[in-house]
Amino acid sequence: MRKSLNKVMLIGWVDGEPEMRHTPSGRPVTTFTISTPRIWNTPDGERREEAEWFNIVAWGNLAELCNQLLTPDAHVYVEGRLQTRSWEGRDGRRHFRTEIVANEVIVLTT
C-alpha cells in the first residue's frame, strides 16, 4: 500500500472579510485569506518582517460558521489540505490557484 499525507496547519490573521456564496445545488462555501507574518533579526541586528498569505476554502456547516464568526484581523487556527485548481480564462490562458480546503477553523481571539 502506498501512503501519503496532505495536511496543512496554520495560525494567522484573517485578511479582509470572508465571502460566502452557494453552489448551484445550494451548498454553502466561504472563502477567506489569512496572513502568517514572520519576524527575525539579520546578523547585523536589523529587524525584518515578511508575511505569507493563504487562500482558505470552507464548505457546508464550517462555511456558515466561518461567515458568521470570522472578522478582519481575527487570530485563527486553520487545519486542512492543499488543493490546486485550474481553469481557462476568458483570454484562453490556463490559470492555477492553490488553496487550503479547511476541515477545522478555530478562532483564537474574541
N, C-alpha and C positions, 0 to 999 in steps of 0.2 A: 504494500500500500504506500502511495506517495503522500507525504504530509506537507502541509503548507500553513501559512499564517498570514492574515491580513488584518491587523489591528492597530488602531491609532488611539492614543490618549493625549489630550491637550488640556492645558489650563491657560486661559487667556481672558481677554476682554471683548465684549460684543462691540462691533464697529457698525454703528448705524442701527436703523430699525429693521427687525425681522420682517420678511414679506411672506404672507400666507396666500395660497391660491388653492384651487381644487382641480383635480384631473377631470376629464370628461365623464368619468364614472362616478365622480363625487368624492374621491379620496383626497383628504387634505394633505398638503405638502408645504412646509415652511423652509425658507432659505434665509441664511444669515451668514455674516462673516465675523470671525474672531481674529484678533491680533495677539501674538505672543512675543513681547519685547524681550530683548537680551541686552544686558548692560555689562561691560567689562572695562578694565583699565589696560591701556597699552603699556609696553615695557617702560616707557618714559613717563608714566603716571597720568596720561591723558584719559579722561573718561569718555567712553564711546557707547553708543546705543544704536541698535538696529531692531527691526521687527519683521516678522513673517506674518502674512495674512492667509487664512484658510477659509475656503468656502464650505459651509456646512449645509446639509440637507436632512430634514427630519420628516418622517411620514406618519400618517394616522394620528393616534392619540398623542404621540410625542410632538407632532407638528402643532396640534392645537395648544398643548401646554407651552411650547416654546413661543408661540404667537402671543399667548396671554401673559407669560411671566418675564420674558426677556426684554430688557430695555437697553438703550445705548450705554456703553461703559459698564454693564453688569459683568462681574467676575464669574466665569463659568468653567466647569469641567465638562469636556465632551469626550465621549468614547464612541468609536465606530470603526468603519472600514474605508479604505481608499477605493474610489471608483473613478475611472476616466470615461467620459462620454465624448462622442464625436458626432458632428453634423456638417452638412454642406450649407454654407451661407448663400445669401442672395447673389453674391458675386461669383459663386461657383467654387470658392475655395473651401478646403476642409478645415474645420475648427475643432479644437480639443479643449476640454476643461476637466481638470482633476479636482474632485471634491471629496469630502468626508461624509459618508452616509451614517448619520448618528443612530445609535441604539440606546444611548443614555446621555442625558444632559442634566447637570446639577448646578443650580445657581448657588454660588459661594458667597454672594453679598445680598443684602436685603435692601 
